[in-house]
């Protein structure tokens, strides 16, 4: 599978968006998913580039999280903004990565992304709880490159 269009069905995409909405109900953190076919850059460098293109570095609390997937490269990256990285332990994202990997290995990409989103939301809740008046600063839709 190397086409972005074949990675998820439109129904699966909607389930992922719903998972983002649910996860963000418990945290002021902002979670996004970006999917593209491939990258000529290092996956982490490309994820950081997408992070900025999506203006995820402009949230008030600097608590955006991007799950970046390069389909053909069979690679993904989880990156968080400086507000998160300044307060969490170095292994903070390991459980989220592991949740995604366990499903991706079986070819269940939708469930892998949902598991990662749920885990990220739970992790963020400890450091960035949902507060009264929180505004959804970023789109919950999956972006594609």
Secondary structure, DSSP 8 states (H G I E B T S, - for coil): ---HHHHS-HHHHHHHHHHHHHHHTSBS-EEEEEEES--SS-HHHHHHHHHHHTTGGGSTTS-EEEEEEETTTTEEEEEE-HHHHTTS-TTTTHHHHHHHHHHHTTT-HHHHHHHHHHHHHHHHHHHSB--TT----S--S-EE-
